[in-house]
């Protein structure tokens, strides 16, 4: 490597955090590093050789020079993320190409080849791996047979060395081209990994005179030049091999940390919202494209030709085609910075590699066990960007990992970097033959898992190319290349997302390392992998109460019989709440195939509470969209209207009875018309099905006496048992609830709705439920496992409003809040008990003014009825935000209604600044807002033509959801002049123009071959449907 130029700090940099040298005294630690257990100039570092002095990675002098460059916070930064897919496959392909090293004419036999599959670049490296030191030299005291073997393999190892060096040269050439393009346009590499380059283009250290807009244009131009560079024509090694490159430019705050310090081993983490957004939105970028986000688009749209602007509101990115403005090249003055920064980054390379000087020491190709961890601490990692707590959290994670690795003598190569979801990824590897480390690997991972909140682990095994200093002359880093490294990361992410705290590995790893553990085969992307059935967390469980104790269930919970995993955690962040829910469901999925542990606490309750209109149902729908294949029941107080209607338990019971009956006849049920089939069944047929469902229950004799309680529910005629005395109200509800829950659970299980996988039950607005429904919920929560059901989650929403509180504002839309129950005190106590047994609780507050602005923008850009406004809309004017905020008091439902009202009255426009604003003719003093929902709905209907009113009236009388055939049948009976074609057009207008109806997603059931393929619709606002039914 060429001699690098000495960095001379500029005045604006030199004044940052520099300390005076005090002879004989230790310089004070930087403020951001005071949380570390050891100072930067830790004297505990052991020299690698006796005659060599200890190298201090970040001693006082190095810190004074380098910290202003390497550790910083920028509120406005421009990030270019370059993703390179296919580099690992390329390395494996090149390493398997014998033509790369056929210049040597020495013969090869099979035995020599087998030995050299484990050889390193040189003979002395291959011999020394038996001493667990890949950089030592062969000593004269080695056994004679070892020296003979060394001599035999010398020629083959030399030939292999040539091939590895050729591959490394090919790889480095690719990165050299990319880095030169980045540097030429004034960018710099903040993070450098084999498949990812994170570049910063707006940095005061490089050029404080360049504006953020100029930096954004430079970053976009850089991405375009990278995409135009045909690497396959530049390098012969890339011919017939495909590398997919994707680029994204983002804008926002970033931060670089120095973390660690354990035994003077430091890591540099780069993070921030700009970095996180790049990782999130890169999924919207296709190979060969350069995209940038809305915040970037708002600044550079006049200077960049783009493609697909209309998709900006849905995808959040736009595709760059050309930068119209000439971009200035990076000047010679920045060479010093790049050289100095590259020297700083080298300090964070693993010590064994940072000391490497020869090519043989920098490169290593041998069988490795590669382990990747993704870890996070919820209470530390999710703190605000600029808080000390966030930095403390990262230090804590690094300390946990290093202490565990030190305790179990794991001294191999290790790399850490910031990952998505506020986590840190750790990658380390074992050289072949280190069985001591293999044997203690699970214990080490278990110790780490016990100290972190979330963890995902992926382990792979095979030949892996490790390069100490890959890249260009002035910017190098440490990297692991090949399928093995990539597989380890993929398994880690799969473990974190779907099998949290469980180890995923390749089959050969399971046999080599975990042969004494129970395992199961799982399939990921059509490949077979292994999941250890032993979790890295200790889950103690409590025995459940079954049998006769079920008779003693009370509508008021007995909390003493339940043990929560942790205290109720009230979340104020919907995003964090959704992540927690995903984690819980993933943990339940990981139990599939295991023996179901019969514990009362494996069915979990999740509560979402808040005043009406704050978005409780909206949150439920987000969960539903992601996990809809796990649903067993939806209640009809909910907005959920699906092709599998499970409205209330009453409707669900009818569906189960119908399907049991039809299956006895060998007929598959069409779920979209089960109600009609049910109505054709006689009372005797229904009774027969109910009896067959519960006849095998161990408590059948007891339950049979109370079957008459189902008569008013299912329309059947069981005879009243003479053995049963007159029942009081509470006993009637308790017995009926027990019977209903038995039928539901047996139906869900035997009809295949939930079979050894988590089931989800959604109960929207539980405060409106009758005592029977609430009793069923309690039985399901406590005793579902006794019927052989797998673990499940019960989602509950509830209003916090205790009585009807009409709005007193003359010109405001009134929130018609409903009373919880007639007996307020008992009902509130019951709701509180649900919260106390819940595993997770989200309490939704009213929206702040800033959140109202975001809510307005999201509503207008995501709904079709505002499509005429949104193509050029970039934000919301302050006057409109203030008006809506004052009238709605931060209530999301009121915001939606008020926006629809203003839209129907043609009072919205996009002004010259591309901001959503009032119409020019609008006058606040002349505007009269509806005072009640009823008045609003009445005015909304009056603005519609007769045909649209007719369709809505028919729709309101047909329940939660309906299709075209249903509306045609009803509408033509009322008005024979309307045609099916006109009705179809009216439905489309009510969805896309007026935003009154919405299309319901269709589900395809495995149990149902006779599927209904028509499009279904539902009311977007349940209030309008209720209003129409009341009027009619």
FIFILUM-57875 format. One record per residue (C-alpha): x, y, z negated; residue in one letter. Coordinates in steps of 0.25 Angstrom, whole numbers, padded with zeros to 4 digits, always signed. Each point is the difference from the previous one (the first is absolute). Layout:
N
XYZA
...
end
This chain:
1032
+0000+0000+0000X
+0005+0014+0004X
+0005+0009-0011X
-0012+0009-0004X
+0000+0014-0001X
+0000+0006-0015X
-0013+0006-0003X
+0001+0015-0003X
-0013+0004-0007X
-0007+0012+0005X
-0004+0011-0010X
-0014-0004-0001X
+0003-0014-0003X
+0012+0002-0009X
-0008+0008-0010X
-0009-0012-0002X
+0002-0008-0013X
+0015+0001+0001X
+0008-0002-0014X
+0013+0006-0004X
+0011-0009-0003X
+0004-0001-0015X
+0014-0007-0002X
-0002-0011-0011X
-0015+0001+0000X
-0010-0008+0007X
-0009+0008+0010X
-0015+0001-0004X
-0009-0009+0008X
-0009+0006+0010X
-0014+0002-0006X
-0006-0010+0010X
+0009-0011-0005X
-0001+0002-0015X
-0010-0011-0001X
+0011-0010+0003X
+0006-0009-0010X
+0014+0002+0005X
+0007+0012+0005X
+0005+0001+0015X
+0015-0001-0004X
-0003-0014-0007X
+0013-0006-0004X
-0005-0014-0001X
+0002-0002+0015X
+0009-0012+0001X
+0011+0001+0011X
-0001-0010+0011X
+0015-0003-0001X
+0010+0002-0012X
+0008+0010+0008X
-0011+0008+0005X
-0006+0012-0008X
-0015+0000-0002X
-0008+0008+0010X
-0010+0009-0006X
-0012+0001+0009X
-0005+0013-0005X
+0010+0007-0009X
+0000+0014-0003X
+0008+0005+0012X
-0008-0008+0009X
-0013+0005-0006X
+0003+0015+0001X
+0003-0002+0015X
-0011-0009+0004X
-0012+0002-0009X
-0005+0012+0007X
+0000-0008+0013X
-0005-0013-0005X
-0010+0003-0011X
-0010+0011+0003X
-0015+0004+0001X
-0006+0007+0013X
-0015+0005-0001X
+0000+0001+0015X
+0007-0011+0008X
-0001-0006+0014X
+0002-0015+0000X
+0002-0009+0013X
-0002-0015-0003X
+0005-0009+0011X
-0004-0015-0001X
+0007-0010+0008X
-0006-0013+0001X
+0007-0012+0006X
+0014+0003-0006X
+0000-0013-0009X
-0004-0009+0012X
+0011+0007+0009X
+0011-0004-0011X
-0005-0014-0001X
-0001-0001+0015X
+0014+0005+0002X
+0006-0009-0011X
-0006-0012+0007X
+0006+0004+0013X
+0012-0009+0002X
+0005+0008+0013X
+0004+0011-0009X
+0012-0008-0005X
+0003-0010+0011X
+0013+0007+0003X
+0007-0009-0009X
+0003-0014+0008X
+0003-0008-0013X
-0009-0012-0001X
-0011-0001-0011X
-0005-0013-0007X
-0013-0001-0008X
+0007-0002-0013X
+0008+0013+0002X
-0013+0007+0004X
-0008-0004-0012X
+0011+0005-0009X
+0001+0013+0007X
-0015+0003-0001X
+0004+0004-0014X
+0013+0007+0003X
+0002+0015-0001X
+0007+0009+0009X
+0014-0005-0004X
+0006-0013-0006X
+0003+0007-0013X
-0014+0005-0002X
-0006-0014+0003X
+0009-0006-0010X
-0002+0010-0011X
-0015-0001-0001X
+0002-0012-0009X
+0006+0010-0010X
-0012+0009+0002X
+0009+0011+0005X
-0002+0003+0015X
+0011+0010+0000X
+0012-0007-0007X
+0012-0007+0007X
+0004-0014+0000X
+0009-0003-0011X
+0011-0010+0000X
-0006-0009-0011X
-0012-0004+0009X
-0001-0015+0002X
+0007-0006+0012X
-0013-0005+0006X
-0006+0013+0000X
+0012+0006+0007X
-0001-0011+0011X
-0014+0003+0002X
+0003+0015+0000X
+0010-0003+0012X
-0009-0009+0007X
-0011+0010+0000X
+0009+0012+0004X
-0002+0000+0015X
-0015-0002-0001X
-0001+0011-0011X
+0008+0009+0009X
-0009-0002+0012X
-0012+0002-0009X
+0006+0013-0005X
+0002+0005+0014X
-0015-0003+0002X
-0004+0007-0013X
+0008+0012+0003X
-0006+0001+0014X
-0014+0000-0006X
+0004+0010-0010X
+0006+0009+0011X
-0013-0001+0008X
-0009+0003-0012X
+0009+0012-0004X
+0000+0005+0014X
-0015+0001+0000X
-0001+0008-0013X
+0012+0009+0005X
-0009+0004+0012X
-0012+0003-0009X
+0008+0007-0011X
+0007+0009+0010X
-0014+0004+0006X
-0004+0004-0014X
+0012+0007-0004X
+0000+0008+0013X
-0013+0006-0003X
+0003+0004-0014X
-0006-0012-0008X
+0006-0009-0010X
-0002-0014-0005X
-0005+0000-0014X
-0003-0015+0000X
+0007-0010+0010X
-0006-0015+0000X
+0001-0010+0012X
-0014+0002+0004X
-0003+0015-0005X
+0007+0013+0001X
-0005+0011-0009X
+0005+0014+0005X
-0002+0014-0005X
+0000+0012+0009X
-0003+0011-0009X
+0011+0001-0011X
+0006+0013-0006X
+0013-0008-0001X
+0002-0001+0015X
-0006+0013+0005X
-0008+0009-0009X
-0002+0010+0012X
-0009-0010+0008X
-0015+0001-0002X
-0009-0012-0004X
-0007+0002+0014X
+0014-0001+0007X
+0003-0012-0008X
-0013-0007+0003X
+0002+0002+0015X
+0014-0005-0001X
-0005-0013-0007X
-0010-0002+0011X
+0010+0002+0011X
+0009-0010-0007X
-0011-0010+0000X
-0002+0002+0014X
+0014-0001+0004X
+0002-0013-0008X
-0012-0006+0007X
+0005+0004+0014X
+0013-0006-0003X
+0000-0014+0007X
+0009-0008-0009X
-0002-0013+0008X
+0007+0007+0012X
+0011+0006-0009X
+0004-0013-0007X
+0001-0013+0007X
-0003-0007-0013X
-0014+0005+0001X
-0003-0005+0013X
-0013-0009+0000X
-0002+0004-0015X
-0010+0009-0005X
+0001+0011-0010X
-0012+0007-0004X
+0002+0015-0005X
-0011+0008-0006X
+0002+0014-0005X
-0008+0009-0009X
+0002+0015-0005X
-0006+0005-0013X
+0001+0012-0009X
-0001+0002-0015X
+0009-0001-0013X
+0011-0010-0002X
+0010-0003-0011X
+0013-0008-0001X
+0004-0006-0013X
+0012-0006-0006X
-0004-0012-0008X
+0006-0011-0008X
+0014+0001-0007X
+0000-0014-0006X
+0015-0004+0001X
+0002+0012+0009X
-0009-0005+0011X
-0008+0011+0006X
-0011+0000+0010X
-0006+0011+0008X
-0015+0001+0002X
-0007+0009+0010X
-0015+0002-0001X
-0011+0010+0001X
-0014+0002+0006X
+0006+0003+0014X
+0008-0014-0001X
-0013-0007-0005X
-0009+0006+0010X
+0010-0004+0011X
+0000-0015-0005X
-0015+0001+0000X
-0003+0006+0013X
+0011-0008+0008X
-0011-0011+0001X
-0007+0009+0010X
+0012+0001+0009X
+0002-0009+0011X
+0014-0005+0006X
+0006+0011+0008X
-0008+0011-0006X
+0004+0012-0008X
-0012+0005-0009X
-0001+0011-0010X
-0011+0003-0011X
-0010+0011-0001X
+0008+0009-0009X
+0011-0001+0011X
-0010+0002+0011X
-0006+0013-0006X
+0014+0006+0000X
+0006-0004+0014X
-0013-0002+0009X
+0004+0012+0008X
+0014-0006+0003X
-0003-0014+0003X
-0008-0008+0011X
-0008-0011-0007X
-0008-0012+0004X
-0013-0005-0008X
-0003+0013-0007X
-0015-0005-0002X
+0005-0012-0008X
+0007+0010-0010X
-0012+0000-0010X
-0001-0015+0000X
+0014-0005+0001X
+0007+0012-0007X
+0011+0001+0010X
+0002+0005+0015X
+0009-0005+0010X
+0011+0009+0005X
+0003+0001+0015X
+0010+0012+0002X
+0006+0011-0008X
-0003+0013+0008X
+0010+0009-0008X
+0015-0002+0002X
+0006-0007-0013X
+0013+0006-0005X
+0011-0011-0001X
+0007-0002-0013X
+0013+0009-0001X
+0014-0005-0003X
-0001+0006-0014X
-0009-0011-0004X
+0011-0011+0003X
+0006+0003-0014X
-0013-0002-0007X
-0003-0014+0007X
+0014-0005-0003X
-0001+0004-0014X
-0014-0005-0002X
+0004-0013+0006X
+0011-0001-0010X
-0009+0002-0011X
-0010-0011+0005X
+0011-0010+0000X
+0002+0002-0015X
-0014-0007-0001X
+0004-0013+0007X
+0002-0012-0008X
+0014+0000-0007X
+0005-0012+0007X
-0003+0005+0013X
+0004+0015-0002X
+0015-0005-0003X
+0000-0008+0013X
+0010+0005+0010X
+0002-0010+0011X
-0010-0005+0010X
+0000-0014-0006X
-0003+0006-0014X
-0012+0008+0006X
-0007-0011+0006X
-0005-0013-0005X
-0008-0011+0007X
-0004-0012-0008X
-0012-0007-0007X
-0007+0010-0010X
-0011-0001-0009X
-0007+0014+0001X
-0009+0005-0010X
-0009+0012+0001X
-0008+0007-0011X
-0010+0011+0001X
-0002+0006-0014X
-0008+0011-0006X
-0004+0006-0014X
-0014+0007+0001X
+0001+0010-0011X
+0014+0004+0005X
+0000-0001+0015X
-0013+0008+0003X
+0003+0012-0008X
+0001+0014+0008X
+0011+0001+0010X
+0008+0011-0008X
-0001-0006-0014X
+0011-0006-0008X
-0009-0012-0003X
+0001-0005+0014X
+0015+0001+0000X
+0000-0007-0014X
-0009-0011+0006X
+0010-0003+0011X
+0012+0000-0009X
-0008-0010-0009X
-0003-0010+0012X
+0015+0001+0004X
+0004-0003-0015X
-0009-0012-0001X
+0005-0006+0013X
+0015+0002-0004X
-0002-0005-0014X
-0007-0013+0005X
+0011-0002+0011X
+0011+0002-0010X
-0006-0009-0010X
-0001-0012+0010X
+0014+0003+0006X
-0006+0004+0013X
+0012+0008+0006X
-0004-0001+0015X
-0003+0011+0010X
-0012+0009-0004X
-0007+0011+0007X
-0012+0009-0005X
-0008+0010+0008X
-0013+0007-0002X
-0012-0007+0005X
-0015+0003+0003X
-0011+0000-0011X
+0010+0007-0010X
+0009-0013-0001X
+0015-0003+0001X
+0005-0012+0009X
+0012-0008-0005X
+0007-0009+0009X
+0011-0009-0005X
+0006-0013+0006X
+0008-0012-0005X
+0011-0007+0007X
-0002-0015+0003X
+0005-0009-0011X
-0003+0008-0012X
-0009-0009-0007X
+0001+0006-0013X
-0007+0013+0005X
-0010-0009+0007X
-0004-0007-0013X
-0002+0013-0007X
-0007+0008+0011X
-0014-0003-0005X
+0003+0005-0014X
+0007+0012+0005X
-0012+0004+0008X
-0010-0003-0011X
+0008+0009-0009X
-0001+0011+0010X
-0015-0002+0002X
-0003+0001-0015X
+0005+0014+0000X
-0007+0006+0012X
-0014+0002+0004X
+0000-0006+0014X
+0009-0009+0007X
+0001-0008+0013X
+0011-0010+0003X
+0005-0006+0013X
+0011-0010+0002X
+0006-0006+0013X
+0013-0008+0003X
+0009-0001+0012X
+0011+0006+0008X
+0000+0015-0003X
+0009+0011+0006X
+0005+0010-0011X
+0007+0012+0005X
+0007+0009-0010X
+0001+0013+0009X
-0009-0001+0012X
-0004+0013+0008X
+0009+0011+0006X
+0013+0005-0005X
-0006+0011-0009X
-0012-0007-0005X
+0001-0014-0004X
-0008-0009-0010X
-0002-0014-0005X
-0010-0009+0007X
-0005-0015+0001X
-0003-0004+0014X
-0008-0012+0005X
-0013-0008-0001X
+0004-0004-0014X
+0000+0015-0005X
-0012+0003+0007X
-0008-0012-0005X
+0004+0003-0014X
-0006+0014+0001X
-0013-0004+0007X
-0002-0011-0011X
+0002+0011-0011X
-0010+0009+0006X
-0010-0011+0002X
+0002-0004-0015X
-0002+0014-0005X
-0013+0002+0008X
-0007-0013-0001X
+0008-0009-0010X
+0005+0010-0011X
+0010-0006-0010X
+0001-0013+0008X
+0013-0004+0008X
-0002-0003+0015X
+0012-0007+0007X
+0003-0009+0011X
-0001-0015-0001X
+0015-0002-0001X
+0001+0010-0011X
-0011-0007-0008X
+0008-0014+0001X
+0014+0007-0002X
-0004+0009-0012X
-0014-0003-0005X
-0001-0015+0001X
-0005-0002-0014X
-0012+0010+0002X
-0014-0003+0005X
-0002+0007+0013X
-0010+0001+0011X
+0001+0002+0015X
-0006+0013+0006X
+0000+0005+0014X
+0004+0014+0004X
+0000+0005+0014X
-0001-0015+0004X
+0012-0004-0007X
+0001-0009-0012X
+0006+0005-0013X
-0001-0004-0015X
-0006+0007-0012X
+0004-0004-0014X
-0012-0003-0008X
+0007+0005-0013X
-0002+0015-0001X
+0011+0009-0005X
-0010+0006-0011X
-0004-0007-0012X
-0015-0001+0000X
-0006-0005-0013X
-0014-0003+0001X
-0012-0002-0010X
-0009-0012+0000X
-0015+0003+0004X
-0013-0002-0006X
-0009-0010+0007X
-0011-0010-0003X
-0010+0004-0011X
+0007+0013-0002X
-0005+0005+0013X
-0014+0000-0007X
+0005+0010-0009X
+0003+0011+0010X
-0005+0013-0003X
-0003+0012+0009X
+0010+0008-0009X
+0014-0005+0002X
+0007-0008-0011X
+0014+0007+0002X
+0006-0009-0010X
+0000-0012+0010X
+0008+0008+0011X
+0014+0003+0001X
+0004+0011+0010X
+0013-0001+0007X
+0002+0015-0003X
-0008+0011-0006X
-0009+0007+0010X
+0008+0009+0009X
-0008+0013+0005X
+0006+0004+0013X
-0002+0013+0006X
+0007-0003+0013X
-0008-0008+0010X
+0012-0005+0007X
+0006-0006-0012X
-0013-0006-0003X
-0001-0007+0013X
+0014-0005-0001X
-0003-0006-0013X
-0012-0007+0005X
+0008-0005+0012X
+0010-0006-0010X
-0011-0007-0008X
-0007-0006+0012X
+0014-0005+0005X
+0003-0006-0013X
-0013-0008+0000X
+0003-0004+0015X
+0013-0006-0005X
-0007-0009-0009X
-0006-0007+0012X
+0003-0015+0000X
+0004+0000-0015X
-0008-0006-0011X
-0010+0010-0005X
+0002+0004-0014X
-0013+0000-0007X
+0001+0013-0007X
-0011+0011-0003X
+0010+0011+0004X
+0003-0005+0014X
-0013+0007+0005X
+0004+0015-0001X
-0009+0012+0000X
+0004+0013+0007X
-0008+0013-0003X
-0001+0012+0008X
-0008+0011-0007X
-0003+0015+0002X
-0012+0009+0003X
-0009-0002+0012X
+0006+0004+0013X
+0015+0000-0004X
+0003-0012+0009X
-0002-0013-0008X
-0006-0007+0012X
+0010+0005+0009X
+0011-0006-0008X
-0007-0014+0000X
-0002+0001+0015X
+0015+0002+0002X
+0002-0013-0009X
-0011-0007+0008X
+0007+0003+0014X
+0013-0006-0004X
-0005-0012-0008X
-0014-0003+0007X
+0003-0015+0002X
+0000-0002-0015X
-0014+0006-0003X
-0011-0009-0006X
-0010+0010-0004X
-0004+0015+0003X
-0011+0007-0008X
-0011+0008+0007X
+0002+0012-0008X
+0013+0001+0008X
+0002+0006+0014X
+0006-0013+0004X
-0008-0005+0011X
+0006-0012+0007X
-0004-0012+0009X
+0000-0008-0012X
-0010+0007-0008X
+0002-0003-0015X
-0009+0012-0005X
-0002-0002-0015X
+0000-0014-0006X
-0014-0002+0004X
+0004+0000+0015X
+0012-0008-0002X
-0008-0011-0007X
-0010+0000+0012X
+0011-0002+0009X
+0006-0011-0008X
-0013-0008-0001X
-0002+0002+0015X
+0013-0005+0004X
+0000-0012-0010X
-0014-0004+0007X
+0005+0002+0014X
+0013-0008-0003X
-0008-0012-0004X
-0006+0000+0014X
+0013+0002+0006X
-0003+0014+0005X
+0009+0012-0001X
-0005+0013-0006X
+0000+0013+0008X
+0003+0009-0012X
-0006+0012+0007X
-0014-0006+0000X
+0000-0008-0013X
-0011+0008-0006X
-0010-0004+0011X
+0004-0015-0002X
-0002+0001-0015X
-0014+0005+0001X
-0004-0012+0008X
+0005-0010-0011X
-0011-0005-0009X
+0000+0001-0015X
+0003-0015-0001X
+0012+0001+0010X
+0006+0011-0008X
-0002-0007-0013X
+0006-0013+0006X
+0013+0008+0004X
+0001+0007-0014X
-0001-0013-0007X
+0010-0006+0009X
+0010+0011-0003X
+0000-0001-0015X
-0004-0015-0002X
+0015-0004-0001X
+0002+0010-0011X
+0004-0006-0014X
-0010+0010-0006X
-0011-0004+0010X
-0010-0005-0010X
+0001+0013-0008X
-0001+0009+0012X
-0011-0008+0007X
-0010+0005-0011X
+0003+0015+0004X
-0002-0002+0015X
-0013+0007+0000X
+0007+0013-0003X
+0005-0001+0014X
-0015+0001+0005X
-0001+0015+0002X
+0014+0001+0005X
-0001-0010+0012X
-0015-0001+0002X
-0001-0015-0005X
-0009-0007-0010X
+0008-0008-0010X
-0010-0004-0012X
+0002+0006-0013X
+0007-0009-0010X
-0009-0004-0012X
+0013-0002-0008X
+0003+0014+0001X
-0006+0010-0009X
-0003+0014+0003X
+0012+0007+0004X
+0004+0014-0004X
+0005+0010+0010X
+0015-0002-0003X
-0001-0015+0000X
-0008+0000+0014X
+0011+0009+0006X
+0011-0008-0006X
-0005-0014+0005X
-0004+0006+0014X
+0014+0006+0002X
+0006-0013-0004X
-0008-0008+0010X
+0002+0011+0011X
+0015+0000-0002X
+0000-0016+0001X
-0007+0001+0013X
+0009+0011+0005X
+0013-0007-0004X
-0004-0014+0005X
-0004+0007+0013X
+0013+0008+0002X
+0008-0012-0003X
-0007-0011+0008X
-0003+0008+0012X
+0014+0004+0001X
+0000+0015-0003X
+0011-0002-0010X
+0008-0012+0000X
+0014+0001-0008X
+0002+0014+0004X
-0004+0013-0007X
-0014+0005+0002X
-0005+0014-0001X
-0013+0005-0005X
-0004+0015+0002X
-0010+0007-0009X
-0003+0014+0004X
-0007+0009-0010X
-0001-0010-0012X
-0007+0011-0008X
-0013-0002+0009X
+0000-0015-0002X
-0012-0007-0008X
+0004-0008-0012X
-0001-0013+0008X
+0010+0004+0010X
+0010+0004-0011X
-0002-0013-0007X
+0003-0007+0012X
+0013+0008+0002X
+0004-0003-0014X
-0002-0015+0002X
+0008+0000+0013X
+0012+0008-0006X
+0001-0009-0012X
-0004-0014+0005X
+0003-0001+0015X
+0012-0009-0002X
-0008-0010-0008X
-0007-0003+0014X
+0013-0003+0007X
+0001+0014+0006X
+0014+0006+0003X
+0004+0013-0007X
-0008+0012+0004X
-0001+0015-0001X
-0013+0008-0004X
+0000+0014+0005X
-0010+0009-0007X
-0003+0015+0002X
-0008+0008-0010X
-0004+0015-0001X
+0004+0008-0012X
-0012+0009+0000X
-0009-0002-0011X
-0013+0007+0005X
-0006+0007+0011X
+0008+0014+0002X
-0006+0008+0011X
+0009+0011+0006X
-0004+0014-0005X
+0006+0007+0012X
-0011+0006+0009X
+0008-0002+0012X
+0007-0014-0003X
-0003-0014+0004X
-0005-0006-0012X
+0007-0013-0005X
-0012-0009-0003X
+0007-0008-0011X
-0008-0012-0006X
-0001-0004-0014X
+0008-0012-0004X
-0011-0007-0008X
-0012+0003-0008X
+0008-0005-0013X
+0012+0009+0002X
+0008-0004-0012X
-0001-0015+0002X
+0003+0002+0015X
+0012+0009-0002X
+0005-0011-0010X
-0001-0010+0010X
+0007+0008+0010X
+0011+0002-0010X
+0001-0015-0002X
+0002-0002+0015X
+0012+0010-0001X
+0006-0007-0012X
+0000-0014+0007X
+0005+0006+0013X
+0014-0003+0005X
+0001+0013+0008X
-0009+0013-0001X
+0000+0012+0010X
-0007+0013-0005X
-0003+0009+0011X
+0001+0015-0003X
-0006+0011+0008X
+0009+0005+0012X
+0009+0012-0002X
-0001+0011+0010X
+0013-0005+0007X
-0007-0014+0001X
-0013+0006+0005X
+0008+0006+0011X
+0006-0014+0004X
-0014-0006-0002X
-0006+0010+0010X
+0011-0003+0010X
-0001-0015-0001X
-0015+0000+0001X
+0000+0009+0013X
+0011-0007+0007X
-0005-0014-0003X
-0014+0000+0003X
-0006+0001+0014X
-0010+0011-0002X
+0011+0010-0002X
+0008-0005+0012X
-0003+0013+0008X
+0008+0007-0011X
+0012-0008-0003X
+0009-0001+0013X
+0007+0013-0004X
-0003+0000-0014X
+0012+0001-0009X
-0006+0004-0014X
-0011+0007-0007X
-0001+0015-0002X
+0001+0005-0015X
-0014+0007+0001X
-0007-0013+0004X
+0007-0008-0010X
-0003+0010-0011X
-0015+0000+0004X
-0001-0015+0000X
+0007-0001-0013X
-0009+0009-0007X
-0012-0006+0005X
+0003-0014-0002X
+0009+0001-0013X
+0010-0011+0006X
-0011-0010+0002X
+0003-0009+0013X
-0014-0004+0003X
-0004+0015-0001X
+0011+0004+0009X
-0004-0010+0010X
-0015+0005+0000X
+0004+0014+0000X
+0010-0002+0012X
-0011-0007+0008X
-0010+0011-0003X
+0010+0011+0005X
+0002-0009+0012X
-0014-0002+0003X
-0002+0015-0001X
+0011+0002+0010X
+0008+0009-0011X
+0013-0007+0002X
+0011+0003+0011X
+0015-0001+0002X
+0006+0014+0000X
+0012+0006+0008X
+0010-0005-0011X
-0006-0015+0003X
-0006+0001-0014X
-0014-0005-0004X
-0008+0012-0003X
-0014+0006-0001X
-0007+0004+0013X
+0002+0015+0003X
-0014+0003-0002X
-0001-0007-0014X
-0003+0009-0012X
+0000-0006-0014X
-0011+0009-0004X
-0010-0004+0011X
+0003-0015-0002X
-0011-0008-0008X
+0005-0014-0005X
-0010-0011-0004X
-0001-0001-0014X
-0003-0014-0001X
+0003-0013+0008X
-0014-0001+0004X
+0000+0014+0006X
+0013-0003+0007X
-0006-0013+0006X
-0013+0006+0004X
+0008+0011+0008X
+0009-0010+0006X
-0011-0008+0006X
-0008+0012+0005X
+0012+0003+0009X
-0001-0013+0007X
-0009-0004+0011X
-0012-0009-0001X
+0007-0012+0005X
+0012+0001-0010X
-0010+0002-0012X
-0008-0012+0005X
+0013-0009+0000X
+0004+0005-0014X
-0014-0003-0005X
+0001-0014+0005X
+0014-0002-0005X
-0004+0004-0014X
-0011-0010-0001X
+0009-0011+0005X
+0010-0001-0012X
+0015+0002-0002X
+0004-0003+0015X
-0007-0002+0013X
+0003-0003+0015X
-0005+0005+0013X
-0010-0011+0001X
-0006+0003-0013X
-0001+0015+0003X
-0006-0003+0014X
-0011-0009-0006X
-0004+0010-0010X
+0001+0012+0008X
-0008-0005+0012X
-0011-0004-0009X
-0001+0015-0004X
+0003+0006+0013X
-0002-0008+0013X
+0006+0010+0009X
+0014-0001-0006X
+0009-0010+0007X
+0011-0009-0006X
+0011+0008+0009X
-0005+0013-0007X
+0001-0006-0014X
+0014-0005+0003X
+0004+0014+0004X
-0007+0006-0012X
+0008-0010-0010X
+0013+0005+0006X
-0004+0014-0001X
-0004-0002-0015X
+0014-0006-0002X
+0009+0008+0008X
-0007+0014+0001X
-0007+0001-0013X
+0008-0009-0009X
-0013-0005-0007X
+0002-0015+0004X
+0013-0008+0000X
+0003-0013+0007X
+0002-0012-0009X
+0011-0010+0002X
-0004-0014+0004X
+0006-0012-0008X
+0002-0014+0006X
-0003-0011-0010X
+0006-0013+0001X
-0012-0006-0006X
-0009+0006+0011X
+0001-0004+0015X
-0013+0007+0004X
+0006+0014-0002X
-0008+0013+0003X
+0009+0008+0010X
-0008+0013+0000X
+0005+0013-0005X
-0006+0004-0014X
-0002+0013-0005X
-0002+0006-0014X
-0003+0014-0006X
+0013+0007-0004X
-0008+0007-0011X
-0009-0009-0008X
-0007+0013-0005X
-0006+0002+0013X
-0005-0014+0002X
-0007+0001-0014X
-0006+0014+0003X
-0006-0006+0013X
-0006-0012-0007X
-0006+0009-0010X
-0006+0009+0010X
-0005-0012+0008X
end
